[in-house]
Amino acid sequence: MKTVYEANLAVDAYIVRDLLVRAGIPAQVTGEHLQSGVGELPMSQVRVVVHPDHADEARQIIAEFEETRTSG
């Protein structure tokens, strides 16, 4: 699996995961359970991962999403 997105909050990772799934790209969120250990563990980010065959397409979809999100 390839990481295509990292977030500080699990909710952001799940938004991206759902965006990819709606586009037909199977995606998973990893690391969300480590957030409860913040302060005890080094800062860990929640990741969205996809099969390597889908990584480029997923990154493009995420880039377009982030562009529309920041341009409001």
CHARMM internal coordinates of N, CA and C (Angstrom, degrees):
IC EDIT
DIST 1 N 1 CA 1.4517
DIST 1 CA 1 C 1.5307
ANGL 1 N 1 CA 1 C 108.26
DIST 1 C 2 N 1.3224
ANGL 1 CA 1 C 2 N 115.65
DIHE 1 N 1 CA 1 C 2 N 146.81
DIST 2 N 2 CA 1.4656
ANGL 1 C 2 N 2 CA 122.70
DIHE 1 CA 1 C 2 N 2 CA 179.25
DIST 2 CA 2 C 1.5156
ANGL 2 N 2 CA 2 C 109.64
DIHE 1 C 2 N 2 CA 2 C -114.65
DIST 2 C 3 N 1.3217
ANGL 2 CA 2 C 3 N 115.60
DIHE 2 N 2 CA 2 C 3 N 136.32
DIST 3 N 3 CA 1.4503
ANGL 2 C 3 N 3 CA 120.82
DIHE 2 CA 2 C 3 N 3 CA 174.62
DIST 3 CA 3 C 1.5189
ANGL 3 N 3 CA 3 C 108.57
DIHE 2 C 3 N 3 CA 3 C -77.06
DIST 3 C 4 N 1.3384
ANGL 3 CA 3 C 4 N 116.07
DIHE 3 N 3 CA 3 C 4 N 126.63
DIST 4 N 4 CA 1.4646
ANGL 3 C 4 N 4 CA 120.48
DIHE 3 CA 3 C 4 N 4 CA 179.05
DIST 4 CA 4 C 1.5186
ANGL 4 N 4 CA 4 C 112.11
DIHE 3 C 4 N 4 CA 4 C -116.57
DIST 4 C 5 N 1.3430
ANGL 4 CA 4 C 5 N 116.56
DIHE 4 N 4 CA 4 C 5 N -9.28
DIST 5 N 5 CA 1.4646
ANGL 4 C 5 N 5 CA 119.86
DIHE 4 CA 4 C 5 N 5 CA -178.86
DIST 5 CA 5 C 1.5213
ANGL 5 N 5 CA 5 C 108.86
DIHE 4 C 5 N 5 CA 5 C -158.15
DIST 5 C 6 N 1.3272
ANGL 5 CA 5 C 6 N 115.91
DIHE 5 N 5 CA 5 C 6 N 139.28
DIST 6 N 6 CA 1.4602
ANGL 5 C 6 N 6 CA 121.79
DIHE 5 CA 5 C 6 N 6 CA 174.85
DIST 6 CA 6 C 1.5198
ANGL 6 N 6 CA 6 C 108.25
DIHE 5 C 6 N 6 CA 6 C -125.90
DIST 6 C 7 N 1.3196
ANGL 6 CA 6 C 7 N 115.96
DIHE 6 N 6 CA 6 C 7 N 139.05
DIST 7 N 7 CA 1.4643
ANGL 6 C 7 N 7 CA 121.20
DIHE 6 CA 6 C 7 N 7 CA -178.25
DIST 7 CA 7 C 1.5192
ANGL 7 N 7 CA 7 C 109.32
DIHE 6 C 7 N 7 CA 7 C -136.54
DIST 7 C 8 N 1.3146
ANGL 7 CA 7 C 8 N 115.66
DIHE 7 N 7 CA 7 C 8 N 153.02
DIST 8 N 8 CA 1.4628
ANGL 7 C 8 N 8 CA 120.14
DIHE 7 CA 7 C 8 N 8 CA 174.78
DIST 8 CA 8 C 1.5225
ANGL 8 N 8 CA 8 C 111.29
DIHE 7 C 8 N 8 CA 8 C -80.65
DIST 8 C 9 N 1.3231
ANGL 8 CA 8 C 9 N 116.54
DIHE 8 N 8 CA 8 C 9 N -24.73
DIST 9 N 9 CA 1.4623
ANGL 8 C 9 N 9 CA 121.93
DIHE 8 CA 8 C 9 N 9 CA -178.23
DIST 9 CA 9 C 1.5303
ANGL 9 N 9 CA 9 C 110.11
DIHE 8 C 9 N 9 CA 9 C -118.66
DIST 9 C 10 N 1.3186
ANGL 9 CA 9 C 10 N 115.62
DIHE 9 N 9 CA 9 C 10 N 137.74
DIST 10 N 10 CA 1.4579
ANGL 9 C 10 N 10 CA 120.09
DIHE 9 CA 9 C 10 N 10 CA 179.94
DIST 10 CA 10 C 1.5268
ANGL 10 N 10 CA 10 C 111.69
DIHE 9 C 10 N 10 CA 10 C -60.11
DIST 10 C 11 N 1.3262
ANGL 10 CA 10 C 11 N 117.48
DIHE 10 N 10 CA 10 C 11 N -36.20
DIST 11 N 11 CA 1.4635
ANGL 10 C 11 N 11 CA 119.96
DIHE 10 CA 10 C 11 N 11 CA -177.89
DIST 11 CA 11 C 1.5307
ANGL 11 N 11 CA 11 C 110.82
DIHE 10 C 11 N 11 CA 11 C -59.78
DIST 11 C 12 N 1.3229
ANGL 11 CA 11 C 12 N 118.14
DIHE 11 N 11 CA 11 C 12 N -38.48
DIST 12 N 12 CA 1.4647
ANGL 11 C 12 N 12 CA 120.67
DIHE 11 CA 11 C 12 N 12 CA 178.12
DIST 12 CA 12 C 1.5250
ANGL 12 N 12 CA 12 C 111.18
DIHE 11 C 12 N 12 CA 12 C -65.77
DIST 12 C 13 N 1.3210
ANGL 12 CA 12 C 13 N 116.30
DIHE 12 N 12 CA 12 C 13 N -40.28
DIST 13 N 13 CA 1.4624
ANGL 12 C 13 N 13 CA 119.97
DIHE 12 CA 12 C 13 N 13 CA 178.50
DIST 13 CA 13 C 1.5252
ANGL 13 N 13 CA 13 C 111.21
DIHE 12 C 13 N 13 CA 13 C -63.96
DIST 13 C 14 N 1.3237
ANGL 13 CA 13 C 14 N 116.52
DIHE 13 N 13 CA 13 C 14 N -39.48
DIST 14 N 14 CA 1.4690
ANGL 13 C 14 N 14 CA 119.59
DIHE 13 CA 13 C 14 N 14 CA 179.68
DIST 14 CA 14 C 1.5326
ANGL 14 N 14 CA 14 C 111.79
DIHE 13 C 14 N 14 CA 14 C -69.36
DIST 14 C 15 N 1.3064
ANGL 14 CA 14 C 15 N 117.64
DIHE 14 N 14 CA 14 C 15 N -32.38
DIST 15 N 15 CA 1.4680
ANGL 14 C 15 N 15 CA 120.08
DIHE 14 CA 14 C 15 N 15 CA 175.26
DIST 15 CA 15 C 1.5252
ANGL 15 N 15 CA 15 C 109.72
DIHE 14 C 15 N 15 CA 15 C -62.38
DIST 15 C 16 N 1.3273
ANGL 15 CA 15 C 16 N 116.09
DIHE 15 N 15 CA 15 C 16 N -46.32
DIST 16 N 16 CA 1.4666
ANGL 15 C 16 N 16 CA 120.47
DIHE 15 CA 15 C 16 N 16 CA 179.61
DIST 16 CA 16 C 1.5211
ANGL 16 N 16 CA 16 C 110.60
DIHE 15 C 16 N 16 CA 16 C -66.35
DIST 16 C 17 N 1.3220
ANGL 16 CA 16 C 17 N 117.30
DIHE 16 N 16 CA 16 C 17 N -42.57
DIST 17 N 17 CA 1.4676
ANGL 16 C 17 N 17 CA 120.07
DIHE 16 CA 16 C 17 N 17 CA 178.20
DIST 17 CA 17 C 1.5281
ANGL 17 N 17 CA 17 C 110.70
DIHE 16 C 17 N 17 CA 17 C -57.85
DIST 17 C 18 N 1.3293
ANGL 17 CA 17 C 18 N 116.89
DIHE 17 N 17 CA 17 C 18 N -45.76
DIST 18 N 18 CA 1.4599
ANGL 17 C 18 N 18 CA 120.26
DIHE 17 CA 17 C 18 N 18 CA -179.98
DIST 18 CA 18 C 1.5241
ANGL 18 N 18 CA 18 C 111.39
DIHE 17 C 18 N 18 CA 18 C -64.31
DIST 18 C 19 N 1.3151
ANGL 18 CA 18 C 19 N 117.05
DIHE 18 N 18 CA 18 C 19 N -37.55
DIST 19 N 19 CA 1.4632
ANGL 18 C 19 N 19 CA 121.42
DIHE 18 CA 18 C 19 N 19 CA 176.70
DIST 19 CA 19 C 1.5306
ANGL 19 N 19 CA 19 C 110.31
DIHE 18 C 19 N 19 CA 19 C -59.87
DIST 19 C 20 N 1.3153
ANGL 19 CA 19 C 20 N 116.76
DIHE 19 N 19 CA 19 C 20 N -44.69
DIST 20 N 20 CA 1.4653
ANGL 19 C 20 N 20 CA 120.75
DIHE 19 CA 19 C 20 N 20 CA 179.99
DIST 20 CA 20 C 1.5237
ANGL 20 N 20 CA 20 C 111.63
DIHE 19 C 20 N 20 CA 20 C -67.84
DIST 20 C 21 N 1.3160
ANGL 20 CA 20 C 21 N 116.76
DIHE 20 N 20 CA 20 C 21 N -42.36
DIST 21 N 21 CA 1.4672
ANGL 20 C 21 N 21 CA 120.18
DIHE 20 CA 20 C 21 N 21 CA 179.44
DIST 21 CA 21 C 1.5221
ANGL 21 N 21 CA 21 C 110.25
DIHE 20 C 21 N 21 CA 21 C -61.42
DIST 21 C 22 N 1.3315
ANGL 21 CA 21 C 22 N 117.57
DIHE 21 N 21 CA 21 C 22 N -41.69
DIST 22 N 22 CA 1.4733
ANGL 21 C 22 N 22 CA 120.31
DIHE 21 CA 21 C 22 N 22 CA 177.81
DIST 22 CA 22 C 1.5241
ANGL 22 N 22 CA 22 C 111.58
DIHE 21 C 22 N 22 CA 22 C -63.28
DIST 22 C 23 N 1.3335
ANGL 22 CA 22 C 23 N 116.63
DIHE 22 N 22 CA 22 C 23 N -26.95
DIST 23 N 23 CA 1.4639
ANGL 22 C 23 N 23 CA 120.82
DIHE 22 CA 22 C 23 N 23 CA 177.77
DIST 23 CA 23 C 1.5256
ANGL 23 N 23 CA 23 C 111.84
DIHE 22 C 23 N 23 CA 23 C -85.44
DIST 23 C 24 N 1.3340
ANGL 23 CA 23 C 24 N 117.25
DIHE 23 N 23 CA 23 C 24 N 2.04
DIST 24 N 24 CA 1.4566
ANGL 23 C 24 N 24 CA 120.95
DIHE 23 CA 23 C 24 N 24 CA 177.15
DIST 24 CA 24 C 1.5132
ANGL 24 N 24 CA 24 C 114.46
DIHE 23 C 24 N 24 CA 24 C 90.21
DIST 24 C 25 N 1.3351
ANGL 24 CA 24 C 25 N 117.34
DIHE 24 N 24 CA 24 C 25 N 14.90
DIST 25 N 25 CA 1.4615
ANGL 24 C 25 N 25 CA 121.24
DIHE 24 CA 24 C 25 N 25 CA 179.68
DIST 25 CA 25 C 1.5266
ANGL 25 N 25 CA 25 C 108.84
DIHE 24 C 25 N 25 CA 25 C -107.75
DIST 25 C 26 N 1.3262
ANGL 25 CA 25 C 26 N 117.69
DIHE 25 N 25 CA 25 C 26 N 113.43
DIST 26 N 26 CA 1.4646
ANGL 25 C 26 N 26 CA 119.23
DIHE 25 CA 25 C 26 N 26 CA 176.92
DIST 26 CA 26 C 1.5290
ANGL 26 N 26 CA 26 C 109.68
DIHE 25 C 26 N 26 CA 26 C -62.01
DIST 26 C 27 N 1.3216
ANGL 26 CA 26 C 27 N 117.31
DIHE 26 N 26 CA 26 C 27 N 130.45
DIST 27 N 27 CA 1.4632
ANGL 26 C 27 N 27 CA 121.82
DIHE 26 CA 26 C 27 N 27 CA -177.47
DIST 27 CA 27 C 1.5165
ANGL 27 N 27 CA 27 C 109.76
DIHE 26 C 27 N 27 CA 27 C -142.59
DIST 27 C 28 N 1.3274
ANGL 27 CA 27 C 28 N 115.28
DIHE 27 N 27 CA 27 C 28 N 152.80
DIST 28 N 28 CA 1.4605
ANGL 27 C 28 N 28 CA 121.31
DIHE 27 CA 27 C 28 N 28 CA 179.23
DIST 28 CA 28 C 1.5223
ANGL 28 N 28 CA 28 C 109.24
DIHE 27 C 28 N 28 CA 28 C -131.38
DIST 28 C 29 N 1.3237
ANGL 28 CA 28 C 29 N 115.99
DIHE 28 N 28 CA 28 C 29 N 151.67
DIST 29 N 29 CA 1.4587
ANGL 28 C 29 N 29 CA 122.63
DIHE 28 CA 28 C 29 N 29 CA 173.68
DIST 29 CA 29 C 1.5185
ANGL 29 N 29 CA 29 C 107.38
DIHE 28 C 29 N 29 CA 29 C -102.36
DIST 29 C 30 N 1.3325
ANGL 29 CA 29 C 30 N 116.55
DIHE 29 N 29 CA 29 C 30 N 132.76
DIST 30 N 30 CA 1.4585
ANGL 29 C 30 N 30 CA 121.43
DIHE 29 CA 29 C 30 N 30 CA 177.18
DIST 30 CA 30 C 1.5210
ANGL 30 N 30 CA 30 C 109.91
DIHE 29 C 30 N 30 CA 30 C -126.61
DIST 30 C 31 N 1.3108
ANGL 30 CA 30 C 31 N 116.29
DIHE 30 N 30 CA 30 C 31 N 152.40
DIST 31 N 31 CA 1.4505
ANGL 30 C 31 N 31 CA 121.92
DIHE 30 CA 30 C 31 N 31 CA 174.75
DIST 31 CA 31 C 1.5066
ANGL 31 N 31 CA 31 C 115.97
DIHE 30 C 31 N 31 CA 31 C 88.35
DIST 31 C 32 N 1.3259
ANGL 31 CA 31 C 32 N 118.41
DIHE 31 N 31 CA 31 C 32 N -0.69
DIST 32 N 32 CA 1.4619
ANGL 31 C 32 N 32 CA 119.38
DIHE 31 CA 31 C 32 N 32 CA -177.04
DIST 32 CA 32 C 1.5249
ANGL 32 N 32 CA 32 C 112.27
DIHE 31 C 32 N 32 CA 32 C -66.78
DIST 32 C 33 N 1.3081
ANGL 32 CA 32 C 33 N 117.67
DIHE 32 N 32 CA 32 C 33 N -26.82
DIST 33 N 33 CA 1.4644
ANGL 32 C 33 N 33 CA 120.40
DIHE 32 CA 32 C 33 N 33 CA -178.87
DIST 33 CA 33 C 1.5270
ANGL 33 N 33 CA 33 C 112.17
DIHE 32 C 33 N 33 CA 33 C -75.83
DIST 33 C 34 N 1.3172
ANGL 33 CA 33 C 34 N 117.04
DIHE 33 N 33 CA 33 C 34 N -16.82
DIST 34 N 34 CA 1.4574
ANGL 33 C 34 N 34 CA 120.41
DIHE 33 CA 33 C 34 N 34 CA 179.17
DIST 34 CA 34 C 1.5182
ANGL 34 N 34 CA 34 C 112.34
DIHE 33 C 34 N 34 CA 34 C -78.31
DIST 34 C 35 N 1.3314
ANGL 34 CA 34 C 35 N 117.89
DIHE 34 N 34 CA 34 C 35 N -14.48
DIST 35 N 35 CA 1.4594
ANGL 34 C 35 N 35 CA 120.38
DIHE 34 CA 34 C 35 N 35 CA -178.23
DIST 35 CA 35 C 1.5176
ANGL 35 N 35 CA 35 C 111.84
DIHE 34 C 35 N 35 CA 35 C -62.40
DIST 35 C 36 N 1.3027
ANGL 35 CA 35 C 36 N 118.78
DIHE 35 N 35 CA 35 C 36 N -26.97
DIST 36 N 36 CA 1.4615
ANGL 35 C 36 N 36 CA 120.18
DIHE 35 CA 35 C 36 N 36 CA -179.61
DIST 36 CA 36 C 1.5196
ANGL 36 N 36 CA 36 C 111.52
DIHE 35 C 36 N 36 CA 36 C -70.37
DIST 36 C 37 N 1.3196
ANGL 36 CA 36 C 37 N 117.55
DIHE 36 N 36 CA 36 C 37 N -15.49
DIST 37 N 37 CA 1.4542
ANGL 36 C 37 N 37 CA 120.95
DIHE 36 CA 36 C 37 N 37 CA 179.76
DIST 37 CA 37 C 1.5162
ANGL 37 N 37 CA 37 C 113.45
DIHE 36 C 37 N 37 CA 37 C -96.17
DIST 37 C 38 N 1.3339
ANGL 37 CA 37 C 38 N 117.99
DIHE 37 N 37 CA 37 C 38 N 9.96
DIST 38 N 38 CA 1.4531
ANGL 37 C 38 N 38 CA 120.61
DIHE 37 CA 37 C 38 N 38 CA -178.88
DIST 38 CA 38 C 1.5166
ANGL 38 N 38 CA 38 C 108.52
DIHE 37 C 38 N 38 CA 38 C -57.37
DIST 38 C 39 N 1.3133
ANGL 38 CA 38 C 39 N 115.69
DIHE 38 N 38 CA 38 C 39 N 134.81
DIST 39 N 39 CA 1.4520
ANGL 38 C 39 N 39 CA 121.38
DIHE 38 CA 38 C 39 N 39 CA -175.50
DIST 39 CA 39 C 1.5195
ANGL 39 N 39 CA 39 C 110.26
DIHE 38 C 39 N 39 CA 39 C 100.42
DIST 39 C 40 N 1.3147
ANGL 39 CA 39 C 40 N 115.99
DIHE 39 N 39 CA 39 C 40 N -30.81
DIST 40 N 40 CA 1.4570
ANGL 39 C 40 N 40 CA 120.54
DIHE 39 CA 39 C 40 N 40 CA 177.66
DIST 40 CA 40 C 1.5235
ANGL 40 N 40 CA 40 C 110.99
DIHE 39 C 40 N 40 CA 40 C -100.42
DIST 40 C 41 N 1.3176
ANGL 40 CA 40 C 41 N 115.98
DIHE 40 N 40 CA 40 C 41 N -25.87
DIST 41 N 41 CA 1.4657
ANGL 40 C 41 N 41 CA 121.81
DIHE 40 CA 40 C 41 N 41 CA -179.59
DIST 41 CA 41 C 1.5153
ANGL 41 N 41 CA 41 C 109.15
DIHE 40 C 41 N 41 CA 41 C -113.99
DIST 41 C 42 N 1.3327
ANGL 41 CA 41 C 42 N 117.10
DIHE 41 N 41 CA 41 C 42 N 156.85
DIST 42 N 42 CA 1.4665
ANGL 41 C 42 N 42 CA 117.70
DIHE 41 CA 41 C 42 N 42 CA 171.05
DIST 42 CA 42 C 1.5257
ANGL 42 N 42 CA 42 C 108.69
DIHE 41 C 42 N 42 CA 42 C -57.99
DIST 42 C 43 N 1.3197
ANGL 42 CA 42 C 43 N 117.14
DIHE 42 N 42 CA 42 C 43 N 150.09
DIST 43 N 43 CA 1.4672
ANGL 42 C 43 N 43 CA 120.91
DIHE 42 CA 42 C 43 N 43 CA -177.09
DIST 43 CA 43 C 1.5237
ANGL 43 N 43 CA 43 C 109.62
DIHE 42 C 43 N 43 CA 43 C -53.20
DIST 43 C 44 N 1.2868
ANGL 43 CA 43 C 44 N 116.37
DIHE 43 N 43 CA 43 C 44 N 116.39
DIST 44 N 44 CA 1.4542
ANGL 43 C 44 N 44 CA 120.98
DIHE 43 CA 43 C 44 N 44 CA 178.90
DIST 44 CA 44 C 1.5155
ANGL 44 N 44 CA 44 C 108.94
DIHE 43 C 44 N 44 CA 44 C -111.37
DIST 44 C 45 N 1.2997
ANGL 44 CA 44 C 45 N 114.35
DIHE 44 N 44 CA 44 C 45 N 142.42
DIST 45 N 45 CA 1.4494
ANGL 44 C 45 N 45 CA 118.84
DIHE 44 CA 44 C 45 N 45 CA 179.08
DIST 45 CA 45 C 1.5128
ANGL 45 N 45 CA 45 C 109.99
DIHE 44 C 45 N 45 CA 45 C -104.69
DIST 45 C 46 N 1.3037
ANGL 45 CA 45 C 46 N 113.26
DIHE 45 N 45 CA 45 C 46 N 153.27
DIST 46 N 46 CA 1.4597
ANGL 45 C 46 N 46 CA 121.14
DIHE 45 CA 45 C 46 N 46 CA 174.70
DIST 46 CA 46 C 1.5213
ANGL 46 N 46 CA 46 C 106.71
DIHE 45 C 46 N 46 CA 46 C -82.91
DIST 46 C 47 N 1.3016
ANGL 46 CA 46 C 47 N 116.56
DIHE 46 N 46 CA 46 C 47 N 136.12
DIST 47 N 47 CA 1.4670
ANGL 46 C 47 N 47 CA 121.05
DIHE 46 CA 46 C 47 N 47 CA -175.09
DIST 47 CA 47 C 1.5286
ANGL 47 N 47 CA 47 C 111.44
DIHE 46 C 47 N 47 CA 47 C -119.28
DIST 47 C 48 N 1.3258
ANGL 47 CA 47 C 48 N 114.49
DIHE 47 N 47 CA 47 C 48 N 148.19
DIST 48 N 48 CA 1.4607
ANGL 47 C 48 N 48 CA 121.32
DIHE 47 CA 47 C 48 N 48 CA 169.95
DIST 48 CA 48 C 1.5241
ANGL 48 N 48 CA 48 C 105.85
DIHE 47 C 48 N 48 CA 48 C -107.45
DIST 48 C 49 N 1.3191
ANGL 48 CA 48 C 49 N 115.74
DIHE 48 N 48 CA 48 C 49 N 126.13
DIST 49 N 49 CA 1.4547
ANGL 48 C 49 N 49 CA 120.73
DIHE 48 CA 48 C 49 N 49 CA -177.91
DIST 49 CA 49 C 1.5255
ANGL 49 N 49 CA 49 C 110.21
DIHE 48 C 49 N 49 CA 49 C -121.81
DIST 49 C 50 N 1.3314
ANGL 49 CA 49 C 50 N 114.33
DIHE 49 N 49 CA 49 C 50 N 149.29
DIST 50 N 50 CA 1.4606
ANGL 49 C 50 N 50 CA 122.10
DIHE 49 CA 49 C 50 N 50 CA 178.18
DIST 50 CA 50 C 1.5225
ANGL 50 N 50 CA 50 C 108.31
DIHE 49 C 50 N 50 CA 50 C -138.15
DIST 50 C 51 N 1.3164
ANGL 50 CA 50 C 51 N 116.14
DIHE 50 N 50 CA 50 C 51 N 165.81
DIST 51 N 51 CA 1.4605
ANGL 50 C 51 N 51 CA 121.26
DIHE 50 CA 50 C 51 N 51 CA 174.06
DIST 51 CA 51 C 1.5330
ANGL 51 N 51 CA 51 C 107.91
DIHE 50 C 51 N 51 CA 51 C -62.05
DIST 51 C 52 N 1.3195
ANGL 51 CA 51 C 52 N 118.35
DIHE 51 N 51 CA 51 C 52 N 141.77
DIST 52 N 52 CA 1.4658
ANGL 51 C 52 N 52 CA 120.62
DIHE 51 CA 51 C 52 N 52 CA -179.04
DIST 52 CA 52 C 1.5344
ANGL 52 N 52 CA 52 C 114.76
DIHE 51 C 52 N 52 CA 52 C -52.50
DIST 52 C 53 N 1.3259
ANGL 52 CA 52 C 53 N 117.07
DIHE 52 N 52 CA 52 C 53 N -31.41
DIST 53 N 53 CA 1.4729
ANGL 52 C 53 N 53 CA 120.26
DIHE 52 CA 52 C 53 N 53 CA 179.18
DIST 53 CA 53 C 1.5273
ANGL 53 N 53 CA 53 C 112.26
DIHE 52 C 53 N 53 CA 53 C -64.10
DIST 53 C 54 N 1.3306
ANGL 53 CA 53 C 54 N 117.58
DIHE 53 N 53 CA 53 C 54 N -22.47
DIST 54 N 54 CA 1.4594
ANGL 53 C 54 N 54 CA 121.90
DIHE 53 CA 53 C 54 N 54 CA -177.01
DIST 54 CA 54 C 1.5303
ANGL 54 N 54 CA 54 C 113.39
DIHE 53 C 54 N 54 CA 54 C -104.51
DIST 54 C 55 N 1.3316
ANGL 54 CA 54 C 55 N 117.07
DIHE 54 N 54 CA 54 C 55 N -0.95
DIST 55 N 55 CA 1.4684
ANGL 54 C 55 N 55 CA 120.78
DIHE 54 CA 54 C 55 N 55 CA -171.88
DIST 55 CA 55 C 1.5280
ANGL 55 N 55 CA 55 C 112.96
DIHE 54 C 55 N 55 CA 55 C -60.48
DIST 55 C 56 N 1.3174
ANGL 55 CA 55 C 56 N 118.17
DIHE 55 N 55 CA 55 C 56 N -47.04
DIST 56 N 56 CA 1.4719
ANGL 55 C 56 N 56 CA 119.97
DIHE 55 CA 55 C 56 N 56 CA -177.83
DIST 56 CA 56 C 1.5258
ANGL 56 N 56 CA 56 C 111.47
DIHE 55 C 56 N 56 CA 56 C -63.07
DIST 56 C 57 N 1.3164
ANGL 56 CA 56 C 57 N 116.60
DIHE 56 N 56 CA 56 C 57 N -45.88
DIST 57 N 57 CA 1.4694
ANGL 56 C 57 N 57 CA 120.43
DIHE 56 CA 56 C 57 N 57 CA 179.22
DIST 57 CA 57 C 1.5324
ANGL 57 N 57 CA 57 C 110.46
DIHE 56 C 57 N 57 CA 57 C -63.24
DIST 57 C 58 N 1.3149
ANGL 57 CA 57 C 58 N 116.67
DIHE 57 N 57 CA 57 C 58 N -41.23
DIST 58 N 58 CA 1.4696
ANGL 57 C 58 N 58 CA 120.81
DIHE 57 CA 57 C 58 N 58 CA 179.74
DIST 58 CA 58 C 1.5226
ANGL 58 N 58 CA 58 C 110.42
DIHE 57 C 58 N 58 CA 58 C -62.93
DIST 58 C 59 N 1.3258
ANGL 58 CA 58 C 59 N 117.92
DIHE 58 N 58 CA 58 C 59 N -44.30
DIST 59 N 59 CA 1.4658
ANGL 58 C 59 N 59 CA 121.21
DIHE 58 CA 58 C 59 N 59 CA 179.64
DIST 59 CA 59 C 1.5249
ANGL 59 N 59 CA 59 C 111.08
DIHE 58 C 59 N 59 CA 59 C -62.56
DIST 59 C 60 N 1.3154
ANGL 59 CA 59 C 60 N 117.48
DIHE 59 N 59 CA 59 C 60 N -36.87
DIST 60 N 60 CA 1.4656
ANGL 59 C 60 N 60 CA 120.83
DIHE 59 CA 59 C 60 N 60 CA 178.14
DIST 60 CA 60 C 1.5264
ANGL 60 N 60 CA 60 C 110.47
DIHE 59 C 60 N 60 CA 60 C -65.78
DIST 60 C 61 N 1.3011
ANGL 60 CA 60 C 61 N 117.47
DIHE 60 N 60 CA 60 C 61 N -44.30
DIST 61 N 61 CA 1.4650
ANGL 60 C 61 N 61 CA 121.63
DIHE 60 CA 60 C 61 N 61 CA 178.50
DIST 61 CA 61 C 1.5276
ANGL 61 N 61 CA 61 C 110.19
DIHE 60 C 61 N 61 CA 61 C -62.12
DIST 61 C 62 N 1.3243
ANGL 61 CA 61 C 62 N 116.41
DIHE 61 N 61 CA 61 C 62 N -43.04
DIST 62 N 62 CA 1.4669
ANGL 61 C 62 N 62 CA 120.58
DIHE 61 CA 61 C 62 N 62 CA 179.22
DIST 62 CA 62 C 1.5242
ANGL 62 N 62 CA 62 C 110.75
DIHE 61 C 62 N 62 CA 62 C -64.37
DIST 62 C 63 N 1.3302
ANGL 62 CA 62 C 63 N 117.58
DIHE 62 N 62 CA 62 C 63 N -42.18
DIST 63 N 63 CA 1.4657
ANGL 62 C 63 N 63 CA 121.20
DIHE 62 CA 62 C 63 N 63 CA 179.25
DIST 63 CA 63 C 1.5293
ANGL 63 N 63 CA 63 C 110.81
DIHE 62 C 63 N 63 CA 63 C -61.06
DIST 63 C 64 N 1.3171
ANGL 63 CA 63 C 64 N 117.19
DIHE 63 N 63 CA 63 C 64 N -43.20
DIST 64 N 64 CA 1.4720
ANGL 63 C 64 N 64 CA 120.96
DIHE 63 CA 63 C 64 N 64 CA 177.70
DIST 64 CA 64 C 1.5184
ANGL 64 N 64 CA 64 C 110.93
DIHE 63 C 64 N 64 CA 64 C -63.99
DIST 64 C 65 N 1.3169
ANGL 64 CA 64 C 65 N 117.00
DIHE 64 N 64 CA 64 C 65 N -41.02
DIST 65 N 65 CA 1.4641
ANGL 64 C 65 N 65 CA 121.99
DIHE 64 CA 64 C 65 N 65 CA 178.21
DIST 65 CA 65 C 1.5326
ANGL 65 N 65 CA 65 C 110.45
DIHE 64 C 65 N 65 CA 65 C -62.52
DIST 65 C 66 N 1.3178
ANGL 65 CA 65 C 66 N 117.42
DIHE 65 N 65 CA 65 C 66 N -46.95
DIST 66 N 66 CA 1.4516
ANGL 65 C 66 N 66 CA 121.15
DIHE 65 CA 65 C 66 N 66 CA -179.13
DIST 66 CA 66 C 1.5190
ANGL 66 N 66 CA 66 C 111.50
DIHE 65 C 66 N 66 CA 66 C -64.61
DIST 66 C 67 N 1.3319
ANGL 66 CA 66 C 67 N 116.54
DIHE 66 N 66 CA 66 C 67 N -36.13
DIST 67 N 67 CA 1.4696
ANGL 66 C 67 N 67 CA 120.27
DIHE 66 CA 66 C 67 N 67 CA 178.85
DIST 67 CA 67 C 1.5386
ANGL 67 N 67 CA 67 C 110.52
DIHE 66 C 67 N 67 CA 67 C -64.42
DIST 67 C 68 N 1.3193
ANGL 67 CA 67 C 68 N 117.24
DIHE 67 N 67 CA 67 C 68 N -44.35
DIST 68 N 68 CA 1.4618
ANGL 67 C 68 N 68 CA 119.75
DIHE 67 CA 67 C 68 N 68 CA 179.95
DIST 68 CA 68 C 1.5278
ANGL 68 N 68 CA 68 C 110.92
DIHE 67 C 68 N 68 CA 68 C -71.03
DIST 68 C 69 N 1.3231
ANGL 68 CA 68 C 69 N 116.21
DIHE 68 N 68 CA 68 C 69 N -31.13
DIST 69 N 69 CA 1.4655
ANGL 68 C 69 N 69 CA 121.64
DIHE 68 CA 68 C 69 N 69 CA -179.87
DIST 69 CA 69 C 1.5347
ANGL 69 N 69 CA 69 C 111.34
DIHE 68 C 69 N 69 CA 69 C -68.44
DIST 69 C 70 N 1.3214
ANGL 69 CA 69 C 70 N 117.27
DIHE 69 N 69 CA 69 C 70 N -38.38
DIST 70 N 70 CA 1.4677
ANGL 69 C 70 N 70 CA 120.80
DIHE 69 CA 69 C 70 N 70 CA -177.94
DIST 70 CA 70 C 1.5121
ANGL 70 N 70 CA 70 C 112.31
DIHE 69 C 70 N 70 CA 70 C -85.94
DIST 70 C 71 N 1.3313
ANGL 70 CA 70 C 71 N 118.05
DIHE 70 N 70 CA 70 C 71 N -24.94
DIST 71 N 71 CA 1.4663
ANGL 70 C 71 N 71 CA 119.82
DIHE 70 CA 70 C 71 N 71 CA -179.47
DIST 71 CA 71 C 1.5201
ANGL 71 N 71 CA 71 C 111.29
DIHE 70 C 71 N 71 CA 71 C -85.68
DIST 71 C 72 N 1.3197
ANGL 71 CA 71 C 72 N 115.93
DIHE 71 N 71 CA 71 C 72 N -8.59
DIST 72 N 72 CA 1.4504
ANGL 71 C 72 N 72 CA 125.06
DIHE 71 CA 71 C 72 N 72 CA 172.43
DIST 72 CA 72 C 1.4432
ANGL 72 N 72 CA 72 C 117.21
DIHE 71 C 72 N 72 CA 72 C 57.91
END
COOR INIT
IC SEED 1 N 1 CA 1 C
IC BUILD
